[in-house]
Amino acid sequence: MASSRDTEAAGQELKGSGYTIAATAHAVDSDSWQQVGLLLVIGFNCAYVLSFSNLMMVPLGWGWGVSCLLLVGGAAWYANWLLAGLHVVDGQRFIRYRDLMGFVFGRNMYYLTWFLQFTTLLLTNMGFILLGARALKAINVEFTHSPARLQWFIAVTGAVYFAFAYLVPTISAMRNWLATSAALTIAFDVALLAVLVKDGKSNNQKDYNVHGTQAEKVFNALGAVAAILVCNTSGLLPEIQVWRSTTFKSFSSSCGDGLPSTLREPAVRNMRRALLLQYTAGAAVYYGVSVAGYWAYGSTVSEYLPNQLSGPRWAAVLINAAAFLQSVVSQHLFAVPIHEAMDTRLQRLDEGMFSRHNLSRRFVSRGLIFGFNVFVTALFPFMGDFVNLFGSFALFPLTFMFPSMVVLKIKAKSGGRWNRIWHWGVIVLSTVLGIATTAAAVRLIFNNAKVYHFFADM
């Protein structure tokens, strides 16, 4: 099977696109759908699940909560299934979402997609930093009556993430850490579920009512819908497949700033198999933890689930330590597209990743990224805000709107009337929901800023 170097030469101008697509030296067509599916399962079963009981179930209650879990999960599955089918358009294979949008709609849409994707990655990383800091502070609380401020743990978490990103610079180097990430995920999920079952059985004062004024209930419900979308999709499907890089020199000389797919052909069918694994086995875990937390504590469930566990101490320490260590690996998985784009632009492309010049450039670029993210996270330490904001602002268009736009564009005549009505309905509904949930997320940020003030010690 030809590599991407054979099919996507540097500087190749795609017909009708109005721009030149960057080539890549990454190998393609080599990995099984089982491997890609495992990556998706591990990636979405990260430490974020420790906040989902509060974010997704409390604002909705049992009836609406379970219904929205199923409806949004099913809709995300369908949207990603549709996007996977757009892997090849007019005989051109696309391995980057932004290249697909640029080819179909022009360069402005390329940049818009790039902006939404990278905004998602930055906000996701901020959420990971806050999760890691919460885990470290929870461990500290177990051993002292006067724990340090959250901001200190945010700084420590950012430093650890920076060191990992600096020493494990490429996605190819990440492959050795996937098994570790899976083991850590299993460790904190099993321990967490065991304690939740114990606490749920002993808790006879559970309140499952949805509280607040009518306006608060509506805005909080919209935030919950955005959070449910976050736990089901990333808006990066063409990029988030198992990647395998050759040497940095051969990669960087292609001037590519995206991460190519290496899923074995037939890529569309295999990608859909991987998605099936994510939305069955994977969803069973992150939905299971979310529902179990709400069942155990009701509407009083904590925004960070381990804070509410009854013990024993070793279980709380194990859960938080495993969650923190797993977040080091998971956050890097979602941040690598930004790192590699900056490496390609800033480093010397004819030298290795660990040359003196490239080490110094990488130190500066990684430092700028994590320095900015640590500062913003310390300034607004409200976990729910990060989840709701990037779920509403970026993921609604990336997940639902854009794929339907592409289908309407490339199949305008052959799709049929009902097909056009369906996809226009998806576009309109996702636009309305995106605007509404973004408004709810912004409202939540302002309310929390008023209540907790900047640099609050949550």
ABEGO torsion letter per residue (X at the ends): XBBAAAABBBGBBBBGAGBBBBBBABBBGABBAAAAAAAAAAAABBAAAAAAAAAAAAAAEAAAAAAAAAAAAAAAAAAAAAAAAAABBGGBBBABAAAAAAAAAEAAAAAAAAAAAAAAAAAAAAAAAAAAAAAAAAAAAAABABBBBAAAAAAAAAAAAAAAAAABABAAAAAAAAAAAAAAAAAAAAAAAAAAAAAAAABAABBABBBEBAAAAAAAAAAAAAAAAAAABAGAAAABBBBBBBBAAAAAAAGBABBBBABBOBAAAAAAAAAAAAABAAAAAAAAAAAAAAAAAEAABBABAAAABAOBAAAAAAAAAAAAAAAAAAAAAAAAAAAAAAAAAABBAABBAABAAAAAAAAAAAAAAAAAAAAAAAABBBAAAAAAAAAAAAAAAAAAAAAAAAAAAAAAAAAEAAAAAAAAAAAAAAAAAAAAAAAAAAAAAAAAAAAAEBGBBX
